[in-house]
């Protein structure tokens, strides 16, 4: 049911009134206090970093007159509310007693679609997919739409209650296959099937709702198809998605061009266009970023492409519209030192826009910006209580690995401390074949910085986002050169005089947990301790269907190239598995795992635990019975990071 009892609704509105609403006099005080070098004597409590966000998402309506927000409160589920831009008086339009409002989007000037996520635990959460619903901006017109495997982005039908969804028709080899595309009327619930090529996975429609481009995937072959004159489908690219990236269609403009991301022989990905009238791709890219892959978000208003959002060291927006570029410049002057992301209405002139603002020391904060009046009004912040003056400054840096490869990285320094001989945490991202982070707020990093630790986050070889060469350099390098990149980062910090060589710890989750364990195996003189959660401990289990949710196709076409072939590389996989090197782990270790982790099942942690417990001084084990891969519940996050703080205070004391 969508309604909640009056007492609960009143409490939700009270949360909005106290946590989100800002009185008019204060609304002009848009910027957070300027951070200072001094840190307070008492660090902020762990709950400020790891509680559920009060305000976790905001979207402006197609006509620019309302903002939809997802809000939460301690002990309550996330709800969906709507705020008119002229009053900011909130109205809750969707709330539940037993589940959270999850993703949401506007499907008309006065209508929203959203899904829900039950907070189920243990076996109850396995294979549970969110429902799909729609509601008007005043809470009326509720309709249960059944559900959908995937929502399809579209710049068409943004004002008539229509949306596009894709449902998986079958599962092959442990993965969804054969998606079927539908046009869904959220008012009536009627679904109209749209004919698609077989094995389609990604869909791009034009402004009229006509399907113009798809990506299809079968086995180790992905093809990009475009619809040409006469309705025929033409292939413009083909590649192996497990080991290489090809063209990725993103948007069809009113100019008759398809905008795509791809490398086309370059080291880094760029933004290209395909001209339907000419039947050809442009040779020269529309947008590039030196040393970085372009993974674009296209910004469209009134059927016109007016900007492209992408990521280098940090998030940036290239505005094609002069008025919006001017507005961005004015906004950046109002909120200096931050990333200020502008959300524009799709079907109206951008007069009042939504701003999502954040920085390394500032969690996501949401504003409305009146462009003509240059007036900024605060809506709310995701993590109330965070004081920027108690947070650390983050810098994008690069250092050379021992073989000369440049390794991008981020380093965060604790506030109020001299940047010399600091205790350092090498925090390793998971994946591993993903990008670790971009410049901005990171709760884990800032929690550690607030406790007096500097944090180094290397984008080791194999990480994506920095070109194909950097990605391919990590193939079959688990525990080898990928591991060396981390140690070389720690030694760089020592060489710069930043790190105390006797106080360096390595930490991470998933692959980062694996790298933590191998760091203790390979470099016990470098790392004083380790913290690993959801860690891979035996590489041979990655290829076993019994032990992992990985699909048959990934095990067949991805793992042999990226990690190693279970037959041809058997000796390497054994030699680089922590479980086979357990006698070389002698440093204190905090090891944690979720009881219902299906990506890296708990057998990884339990086998290592049985080999280390009672034998390694300072070894600690914690099992969170109801958690999957990573910590989903605030109670778990708070408990875990409290344990981390205690563990570090003993094994890596900060002054």
C-alpha positions in Angstrom: 0.0 0.0 0.0 1.1 3.5 -0.7 -0.5 5.3 2.3 1.1 5.5 5.7 -0.6 6.1 9.0 -1.0 9.7 10.0 1.5 9.6 12.8 4.2 8.2 10.5 3.4 10.7 7.8 3.6 13.5 10.3 7.0 12.3 11.5 8.2 12.2 7.9 7.0 15.7 7.3 8.7 16.7 10.5 12.0 15.2 9.2 11.6 17.3 6.0 10.8 20.4 8.0 13.8 20.1 10.3 16.4 18.4 8.2 15.7 19.8 4.7 13.8 23.1 5.1 15.8 26.2 5.4 14.2 29.5 6.5 14.3 32.3 3.9 16.9 34.3 5.8 19.2 31.3 5.9 18.6 30.3 2.4 20.9 32.9 1.1 23.7 31.5 3.2 24.3 28.9 0.5 27.9 28.0 0.9 29.1 25.8 3.8 31.6 27.3 6.2 35.1 27.6 4.7 37.3 24.8 5.9 40.2 25.8 8.1 43.5 24.1 8.8 42.5 23.5 12.4 40.7 20.3 13.5 38.7 20.1 16.6 40.1 18.0 19.4 37.1 15.6 19.4 36.5 13.8 16.0 33.0 13.6 14.7 31.1 10.5 15.7 31.1 7.5 13.3 27.3 7.8 12.8 27.7 11.1 10.9 29.6 9.3 8.2 27.8 6.0 7.9 24.1 6.6 8.7 21.7 6.5 5.8 21.6 9.9 4.0 18.8 12.2 4.9 18.5 13.4 1.3 20.0 11.0 -1.2 18.6 12.1 -4.6 16.9 15.0 -6.2 15.4 15.5 -9.7 13.8 18.5 -11.3 10.6 18.1 -13.2 10.4 18.4 -17.0 8.7 21.8 -16.8 11.1 23.0 -14.1 8.4 23.8 -11.6 9.0 21.0 -9.0 11.7 19.0 -7.5 11.3 15.4 -6.4 13.5 14.2 -3.6 14.2 10.9 -1.8 14.6 11.4 1.9 15.2 9.2 4.9 15.4 9.3 8.7 17.0 7.2 11.3 15.0 4.0 11.8 12.7 4.9 8.9 12.4 3.9 5.2 13.2 6.2 2.3 10.2 8.1 1.0 9.5 10.1 -2.1 8.5 13.8 -1.8 7.8 16.7 -4.1 8.7 20.3 -3.5 7.4 23.2 -5.7 10.3 25.5 -6.6 8.4 28.6 -5.6 7.5 27.5 -2.0 9.7 24.4 -1.3 6.8 23.1 0.9 7.3 19.3 0.8 4.6 16.8 0.1 5.3 13.0 0.6 3.8 11.2 -2.4 5.1 7.7 -1.8 6.1 6.0 1.5 6.0 2.4 2.9 6.1 0.8 6.2 8.3 -2.2 5.1 10.4 -1.0 2.2 12.4 1.9 0.7 11.6 4.0 -2.3 14.5 3.3 -4.6 15.1 4.7 -8.1 12.7 7.4 -9.4 12.2 9.5 -12.5 9.8 12.1 -13.9 7.6 10.7 -16.6 5.6 13.8 -17.1 5.4 17.3 -15.7 3.2 16.0 -12.9 3.9 12.3 -12.8 6.7 10.1 -11.3 7.7 6.5 -11.7 9.7 4.8 -9.0 10.7 1.4 -7.7 10.8 0.0 -4.2 13.5 -2.0 -2.4 12.4 -4.3 0.5 14.9 -4.3 3.4 15.0 -8.1 3.5 17.7 -10.1 5.2 19.4 -13.4 4.6 17.9 -15.8 2.2 14.8 -13.6 1.9 16.8 -11.0 -0.1 18.1 -13.4 -2.7 16.5 -13.0 -6.2 14.1 -10.3 -5.1 13.5 -7.7 -7.7 12.0 -4.2 -7.1 8.4 -3.4 -8.0 7.6 -0.5 -10.3 5.0 2.1 -9.5 3.7 5.5 -10.6 2.1 8.4 -8.8 1.2 12.0 -9.5 3.0 14.9 -7.9 0.1 15.5 -5.4 0.0 11.8 -4.3 -3.0 10.9 -6.5 -3.1 8.5 -9.5 -1.2 5.7 -7.8 -0.7 2.6 -10.1 1.2 -0.6 -9.5 3.0 -1.3 -12.8 4.2 -4.8 -11.9 8.0 -4.4 -12.3 10.7 -4.1 -14.9 14.2 -5.6 -15.2 15.6 -2.3 -16.6 14.5 1.2 -17.2 15.4 2.7 -20.5 16.6 6.4 -20.7 14.6 8.4 -23.1 14.2 12.0 -24.1 10.9 11.4 -25.7 7.4 11.2 -24.1 8.7 13.3 -21.2 5.3 15.0 -20.7 2.7 12.3 -21.2 3.2 9.8 -18.5 5.0 7.4 -20.8 8.3 5.6 -20.1 10.3 2.8 -21.6 11.2 -0.4 -19.8 13.0 -3.6 -20.8 12.1 -7.0 -19.4 14.5 -10.0 -19.5 12.9 -12.9 -21.3 15.2 -15.7 -20.2 18.4 -16.4 -18.4 21.3 -18.1 -20.3 24.6 -19.1 -18.6 23.8 -17.3 -15.4 23.0 -13.9 -16.9 20.0 -12.1 -18.3 19.5 -12.4 -22.1 17.0 -11.4 -24.7 15.6 -8.2 -23.3 12.2 -7.1 -24.7 11.5 -3.4 -25.0 8.1 -1.9 -24.0 6.5 1.5 -24.1 4.7 1.7 -20.8 1.7 4.0 -20.1 2.1 4.7 -16.4 -1.5 6.1 -16.2 -3.3 3.0 -17.5 -0.5 0.4 -17.0 -0.8 -0.7 -20.6 2.5 -2.0 -22.1 3.1 -1.9 -25.9 5.9 -4.1 -27.2 8.5 -2.5 -29.5 10.2 -4.8 -32.0 13.9 -5.2 -31.4 16.7 -7.3 -32.8 17.4 -10.6 -30.9 19.7 -10.4 -27.9 19.3 -6.6 -27.5 20.6 -5.2 -24.3 20.8 -1.4 -24.7 18.3 0.8 -26.5 18.4 4.4 -27.8 15.2 6.1 -29.0 14.8 9.4 -30.8 12.5 12.3 -29.8 9.5 10.6 -31.4 10.0 7.4 -29.4 11.3 5.5 -32.4 14.1 3.0 -31.7 17.2 4.0 -33.6 20.1 2.1 -32.1 20.7 -1.0 -30.0 23.6 -3.0 -28.6 23.2 -6.8 -28.9 25.2 -9.4 -27.0 25.6 -13.1 -27.7 28.4 -15.1 -26.3 31.6 -13.1 -26.6 30.3 -10.8 -29.3 28.6 -7.5 -28.9 27.3 -5.6 -31.9 26.1 -2.1 -32.3 23.2 -1.8 -34.7 21.6 1.4 -36.1 18.3 1.6 -37.9 18.7 3.0 -41.4 16.3 4.0 -44.1 13.6 1.5 -44.7 13.8 0.2 -41.1 16.7 -2.1 -41.7 19.3 -2.7 -39.1 23.0 -2.0 -39.9 26.0 -3.1 -37.8 28.5 -0.3 -37.2 30.7 -2.1 -34.6 31.5 -5.5 -33.2 33.7 -6.4 -30.2 34.3 -8.8 -27.2 32.7 -7.0 -24.3 34.7 -9.0 -21.7 38.1 -7.7 -22.7 37.6 -4.7 -24.9 35.2 -1.7 -25.2 33.5 -0.7 -28.5 31.0 1.9 -29.4 28.3 2.7 -26.9 25.2 4.6 -28.3 23.9 7.2 -25.9 21.5 9.7 -27.6 19.8 10.6 -30.9 19.6 14.3 -31.4 17.0 16.3 -33.3 19.9 17.0 -35.8 19.6 13.4 -37.0 22.9 12.3 -35.4 23.6 9.5 -33.0 26.0 10.3 -30.2 28.3 7.5 -29.1 31.2 6.9 -26.8 34.2 4.9 -28.1 37.9 4.7 -28.7 38.1 4.0 -32.5 41.8 3.2 -32.4 42.6 5.8 -29.7 44.0 4.9 -26.3 41.2 6.7 -24.5 37.5 6.8 -25.2 35.9 9.9 -26.8 32.5 11.2 -27.9 31.7 10.6 -31.6 28.6 11.1 -33.8 27.0 8.9 -36.4 25.2 10.8 -39.2 22.1 8.8 -40.3 21.7 10.8 -43.5 25.3 9.9 -44.5 25.4 6.5 -43.0 28.8 7.1 -41.5 30.7 7.8 -38.3 32.6 11.0 -37.9 36.4 10.6 -38.0 37.1 13.4 -35.6 35.7 13.1 -32.1 33.4 15.8 -30.7 34.9 15.7 -27.2 38.1 14.2 -25.8 39.9 14.4 -22.5 43.7 13.9 -22.4 44.6 10.7 -20.5 40.9 10.0 -19.5 38.1 8.0 -21.0 35.0 10.0 -21.9 31.9 8.3 -20.4 29.4 11.0 -21.3 26.1 12.0 -19.9 24.2 14.1 -22.5 22.3 17.1 -21.2 19.2 17.9 -23.3 16.6 20.6 -23.0 13.7 21.2 -25.5 15.1 18.5 -27.8 18.5 20.2 -28.0 21.8 19.0 -26.8 23.2 21.8 -24.6 25.9 20.1 -22.6 28.0 17.0 -21.9 29.0 15.8 -18.5 32.1 13.7 -18.1 34.8 12.8 -15.6 38.6 13.4 -15.5 40.1 13.8 -12.1 36.8 15.2 -11.1 33.4 15.8 -12.6 33.0 18.5 -15.2 30.5 19.8 -17.7 31.2 21.1 -21.2 28.3 23.4 -22.0 27.4 23.9 -25.7 24.9 26.5 -24.8 26.5 29.9 -24.0 23.8 30.9 -21.5 24.3 27.7 -19.5 28.0 28.2 -19.6 27.5 31.7 -18.2 25.2 30.3 -15.5 27.8 27.6 -14.6 30.5 30.2 -14.2 28.3 32.4 -12.0 27.3 29.4 -9.9 30.9 28.3 -9.4 31.7 31.7 -8.1 28.9 31.4 -5.6 30.1 27.9 -4.5 33.9 28.0 -5.0 36.0 24.9 -4.6 33.2 22.5 -5.3 31.7 20.5 -8.2 28.4 22.1 -8.9 26.3 19.8 -11.1 23.3 21.5 -12.8 20.2 19.6 -13.4 18.0 21.1 -16.2 14.4 20.6 -17.1 13.9 18.6 -20.3 10.9 20.4 -21.6 11.3 24.0 -20.5 13.9 26.8 -20.7 16.5 26.4 -17.9 15.4 29.4 -15.8 15.4 27.7 -12.3 17.8 24.8 -12.2 18.6 22.1 -9.6 22.2 22.1 -8.3 23.9 19.1 -6.7 27.0 20.5 -5.1 29.8 18.6 -3.4 33.5 18.6 -2.7 36.2 16.5 -1.0 35.1 17.9 2.4 31.4 18.5 1.6 28.8 15.8 1.1 26.2 16.2 -1.6 24.2 19.3 -1.0 21.1 20.3 -3.0 20.1 23.8 -4.1 17.8 25.7 -6.5 19.5 28.3 -8.6 17.5 31.1 -10.2 19.7 32.0 -13.1 18.3 35.5 -13.9 18.2 36.6 -10.3 21.5 34.9 -9.4 19.7 33.5 -6.4 20.7 30.3 -4.6 18.3 28.6 -2.2 19.3 25.6 -0.1 17.1 22.5 -0.3 19.1 20.2 2.0 22.2 18.1 2.5 22.7 14.3 2.4 24.7 14.1 5.6 23.7 16.8 8.1 26.3 17.5 10.8 29.4 17.1 8.7 31.7 20.0 9.4 34.1 20.7 6.5 36.7 22.0 9.0 37.0 18.5 10.4 37.5 16.8 7.1 40.7 16.2 5.0 41.8 17.7 1.7 42.0 15.4 -1.3 44.4 15.8 -4.1 44.7 14.0 -7.5 48.3 12.9 -8.0 50.4 10.5 -10.1 53.5 8.5 -9.2 55.6 6.1 -11.2 55.5 2.3 -10.6 58.8 0.4 -10.6 58.5 -0.4 -14.3 57.9 3.3 -15.1 54.1 3.1 -15.6 52.4 6.2 -14.3 49.8 5.4 -11.6 47.0 7.9 -11.1 46.0 8.2 -7.4 44.2 10.3 -4.8 45.8 11.3 -1.5 43.8 12.7 1.4 45.5 14.4 4.4 44.1 14.6 7.9 42.9 18.1 8.9 45.1 20.2 11.1 48.2 17.9 10.8 51.6 18.7 9.3 51.9 16.8 6.1 55.0 15.0 7.3 55.6 11.5 8.7 51.9 10.7 8.8 50.3 7.3 9.5 49.0 6.2 6.0 46.3 3.9 4.9 46.6 2.5 1.3 42.9 2.0 0.5 42.5 -0.3 -2.5 39.3 -0.1 -4.6 37.4 -3.3 -5.6 36.5 -4.5 -9.1 39.3 -4.6 -10.0 38.6 -3.7 -13.6 36.6 -0.5 -12.8 37.5 3.1 -11.9 38.1 3.5 -8.1 36.9 7.0 -7.5 36.8 10.6 -8.6 37.5 13.7 -6.6 34.7 14.4 -4.2 33.2 13.3 -1.0 34.0 9.8 0.3 32.7 8.8 3.7 35.2 6.0 4.3 38.2 8.3 3.4 37.0 11.2 5.4 36.2 9.0 8.5 39.9 7.8 8.4 41.2 11.4 7.8 39.1 12.7 10.8 40.9 10.1 12.9 44.3 11.4 11.9 45.2 9.1 9.0 46.3 10.1 5.5 44.7 7.9 2.8 46.3 6.9 -0.5 43.9 5.5 -3.2 45.8 4.2 -6.2 44.2 3.6 -9.6 46.5 0.6 -10.2 46.9 -0.9 -13.6 43.8 -2.7 -14.7 41.6 0.2 -13.5 39.4 1.7 -16.2 38.8 5.3 -17.1 42.4 6.0 -17.9 42.7 4.5 -21.4 42.9 1.0 -22.9 46.7 0.6 -22.2 46.3 1.1 -18.5 43.4 -1.3 -18.4 45.2 -4.1 -20.4 48.4 -3.7 -18.4 46.5 -5.3 -15.5 45.5 -8.5 -17.3 46.6 -11.6 -15.4 48.4 -9.4 -12.8 46.5 -10.2 -9.7 49.1 -10.4 -6.9 51.9 -9.4 -9.3 52.3 -6.0 -11.0 48.9 -4.8 -9.8 50.2 -5.5 -6.3 53.5 -3.8 -7.0 51.6 -0.6 -8.0 50.2 -0.4 -4.5 53.5 -1.0 -2.7 55.1 1.5 -5.0 52.5 4.1 -4.0 53.3 3.5 -0.3 57.0 3.9 -1.1 56.3 7.1 -3.0 54.6 8.5 0.1 57.6 7.5 2.2 60.0 9.1 -0.4 58.1 12.3 -0.3 58.4 12.5 3.4 54.6 12.3 3.8 54.3 8.8 5.3 55.9 7.4 8.4 57.6 4.2 7.1 56.7 2.4 10.3 53.0 3.3 10.2 51.4 2.1 6.9 48.3 -0.1 6.7 46.7 -1.6 3.7 42.9 -1.9 3.4 40.1 -2.7 1.0 37.0 -4.7 0.1 36.4 -7.4 -2.5 39.4 -7.2 -4.8 40.7 -4.6 -2.4 40.4 -7.2 0.3 42.4 -9.6 -1.8 45.1 -7.0 -2.4 45.2 -6.3 1.3 45.9 -10.0 2.0 48.5 -10.2 -0.7 50.1 -7.0 0.6 50.6 -8.7 3.9 52.0 -11.7 2.1 54.4 -9.9 -0.3 55.4 -6.8 1.8 55.2 -7.6 5.5 58.0 -5.1 6.1 56.1 -2.3 4.4 52.6 -2.8 5.9 52.1 -2.9 9.6 48.6 -4.2 9.5 45.7 -4.9 7.1 41.9 -4.5 7.0 40.0 -6.7 4.5 36.3 -7.2 4.0 34.4 -9.3 1.4 37.9 -10.5 0.3 38.8 -13.0 -2.4 41.1 -15.5 -0.8 41.4 -18.2 -3.4 41.6 -17.2 -7.1 40.7 -20.8 -8.2 37.2 -20.3 -6.6 36.5 -17.5 -9.0 36.1 -20.0 -11.9 33.9 -22.4 -9.9 30.1 -22.0 -10.4 29.7 -23.6 -7.0 31.3 -20.6 -5.3 30.3 -17.5 -7.2 27.5 -15.7 -8.9 29.7 -15.0 -12.0 28.0 -16.0 -15.2 29.1 -18.9 -17.4 30.0 -16.5 -20.1 32.2 -14.4 -17.9 34.0 -17.5 -16.6 34.5 -18.6 -20.2 35.5 -15.4 -21.9 36.4 -12.9 -19.2 38.3 -14.7 -16.4 40.8 -16.6 -18.6 42.0 -13.3 -20.1 41.6 -10.9 -17.1 42.6 -13.1 -14.2 44.0 -16.3 -15.6 43.0 -19.6 -17.2 42.3 -22.3 -14.6 44.3 -24.9 -16.6 47.0 -23.0 -18.4 47.6 -20.6 -15.5 47.0 -23.0 -12.7 50.3 -22.5 -11.0 50.1 -18.7 -11.1 46.6 -18.8 -9.6 47.8 -21.0 -6.8 50.9 -18.9 -6.1 48.9 -15.7 -6.0 46.1 -16.9 -3.8 46.3 -15.7 -0.1 45.0 -19.1 1.1 48.1 -20.7 -0.3 50.4 -18.2 1.4 48.8 -18.1 4.7 52.0 -18.9 6.6 53.4 -15.6 5.3 50.7 -13.5 6.9 52.2 -12.4 10.2 50.8 -8.8 10.6 47.6 -7.9 12.5 44.6 -8.3 10.3 40.9 -7.4 10.6 38.9 -9.7 8.4 35.1 -9.3 7.8 32.6 -11.0 5.6 28.9 -11.0 4.9 27.0 -14.3 5.5 25.0 -14.0 2.3 27.7 -12.8 -0.1 27.0 -14.4 -3.4 29.7 -12.6 -5.3 32.6 -13.6 -3.0 30.9 -16.2 -0.9 31.8 -16.4 2.8 33.8 -19.6 2.3 36.6 -17.4 1.2 36.7 -15.7 4.6 36.0 -18.8 6.7 38.7 -20.9 5.1 41.3 -18.1 5.8 39.9 -17.6 9.3 40.4 -21.2 10.2 44.1 -20.9 9.1 44.8 -17.7 10.9 42.8 -17.7 14.1 45.0 -18.3 17.2 48.2 -18.2 15.1 48.5 -14.5 14.0 48.8 -11.9 16.8 46.2 -9.2 16.3 44.0 -11.2 14.0 40.2 -10.3 14.3 37.3 -11.9 12.5 33.7 -10.6 12.2 30.8 -12.1 10.3 27.7 -10.1 9.5 25.1 -12.8 9.0 22.6 -10.9 7.0 24.9 -8.9 4.7 25.6 -9.6 1.0 28.7 -8.3 -0.8 29.5 -5.1 1.0 27.6 -3.4 3.8 24.0 -2.4 3.0 22.7 -1.6 6.5 23.7 1.5 8.5 24.0 -0.6 11.6 26.6 -2.8 9.9 28.5 0.2 8.5 28.6 1.9 11.9 29.6 -1.3 13.7 32.3 -2.2 11.2 34.0 1.2 11.1 33.9 1.4 14.9 35.9 -1.8 14.8 38.2 -0.3 12.2 38.9 2.7 14.4 39.6 0.5 17.4 41.8 -1.8 15.4 43.9 1.1 14.0 44.2 2.7 17.4 46.0 -0.4 18.6 48.0 -1.3 15.5 48.5 2.0 13.7 48.2 4.8 16.4 47.8 8.3 15.1 49.2 11.1 17.3 
